[in-house]
Amino acid sequence: MMFAFNEVGMSFRLSGPVGFAVAGLAMTGLMVGAAAPSPLYPVYQQLWGFSSFTLTVVFAVYVVALLGTLLTIGSLADHIGRRPMLVGGLLLLAAAMVIFANADGVGTLLVARIVQGVATGAITGAVSALILDLQPSSHVGSVVTGGAPGIGLALGAALAGGLVQHAPAPRQLVFWVLLASYVVLAAAAVFAPEESRRRPDARVIRSAIRPSVGVAPEARSTFVAWAPAISATWALGGLYLSLGSSAVSRLLGVTDHFVVGLVLASFFAPAGLVLLVIRPVPQPVRRTLGLASLGSGVVVTIIGVLLSSSVVYVLGSMVAGVGFGVTFQAAVAAIGAVTPASNRAQTFAATYVLGYTAFSIPAVVAGLAAQDWGLRPTLVGYGVLDVALVLTAAVLAVRAARRAAAAAAGAVCPAELATVHAES
């Protein structure tokens, strides 16, 4: 049945599977909106004449607003419910699209990105927790939470690039399309099912919105073990969304905005699609596969930048994209497996705080460096640093594997064995 009636007020609610689908689409929609401005950045630069550093600032204020929201109300969904946070955030996201569509300069663009960041921060923890609450299985839930970012970012880049190049109102239409999508998702989310909660008192609310980053005690060792891998994936994603369009157009000679969007999508699409076929692969092997793909893909993209070869660059992007998807999915699954349901929104908020910090700060530094050193040397240096993060994550993976082997030989206690398996 699509709808289920509750006992109080006879109001209908979406069934669990439909609610799960709505939550998955909402998470994907967040990422579509996050990527949509990227193919437009060269257009904005040409119209308003701002630098690469200003471009990365426009990109980064979104993340600053998002992080500020995550740090204050990111865990509020654990107290007032997933549904109110999701509906309110989607409506605020729709308002951001209106501002984008009417942007007439850098100032308006900054305001749009800030509103978008606040909305995304309000939604992220709640929608991640709702997906896990309604998941038909832990595998399906981790595929959605791990794959939605890549698929959404790919769709956003390709959609925006195509509409900019081939549709009327090139700077507005993509935002009107997203506006309609967010309104529809908000209407559906009103009826999403969730467990009833006691109404929290004012003291609980004040405590919940006090700026903090929290990881459930049960998940802390797993979170720390996966931190370098999460940072490496999101730092690379931030580079693609901030300076990626400029790199493709200026260094690879691609002038068609739709093709620029497709090149960006060549990184993000594999990140989501690979999760559809990776189920038979054991979790420890996924970590190895993800890190190997991520590191080797970055190396190939560096070669593509040095050779000004779009073919090599796209090939490296696709391999790195596979690494992004596999690594982040493995991280989400490992952290989610050891986090109690009552702390999921808070813990996933902290996970995304880490991810979005890596997503933004290195990109801003790269934008500043590009002004002094040039775009090509900056991209090469960024890639080298990302590979260093991957190697750090690989060292931690080797240590976890050794501890797991020792545990199998009976060298650790059962409690530590459970932690080792989660970290692996």
Sequence and secondary structure as in RCSB ss.txt:
>XXXX:A:sequence
MMFAFNEVGMSFRLSGPVGFAVAGLAMTGLMVGAAAPSPLYPVYQQLWGFSSFTLTVVFAVYVVALLGTLLTIGS
LADHIGRRPMLVGGLLLLAAAMVIFANADGVGTLLVARIVQGVATGAITGAVSALILDLQPSSHVGSVVTGGAPG
IGLALGAALAGGLVQHAPAPRQLVFWVLLASYVVLAAAAVFAPEESRRRPDARVIRSAIRPSVGVAPEARSTFVA
WAPAISATWALGGLYLSLGSSAVSRLLGVTDHFVVGLVLASFFAPAGLVLLVIRPVPQPVRRTLGLASLGSGVVV
TIIGVLLSSSVVYVLGSMVAGVGFGVTFQAAVAAIGAVTPASNRAQTFAATYVLGYTAFSIPAVVAGLAAQDWGL
RPTLVGYGVLDVALVLTAAVLAVRAARRAAAAAAGAVCPAELATVHAES
>XXXX:A:secstr
  EEE SSTT EEE HHHHHHHHHHHHHHHHHHHHTTGGGHHHHHHHH   HHHHHHHHHHHHHHHHHHHHHHTT
THHHH HHHHHHHHHHHHHHHHHHHHT  SHHHHHHHHHHHHHHHHHHHHHHHHHHHHH SSHHHHHHHHHHHHH
HHHHHHHHHHHHHHHHSSSTTTHHHHHHHHHHHHHHHHHTT          HHHHHHHHSS     GGGHHHHHH
HHHHHHHHHHHHHHHHHTHHHIIIIIS    HHHHHHHHHHHHHHHHHGGGT TTS HHHHHHHHHHHHHHHHHH
HHHHHHHT HHHHHHHHHHHHHHHHHHHHHHHHHHHHTS GGGHHHHHHHHHHHHHHHHHHHHHHHHHHHHHH H
HHHHHHHHHHHHHHHHHHHHHHHHHHHHHHHHHTT S HHHHHHHHHH 
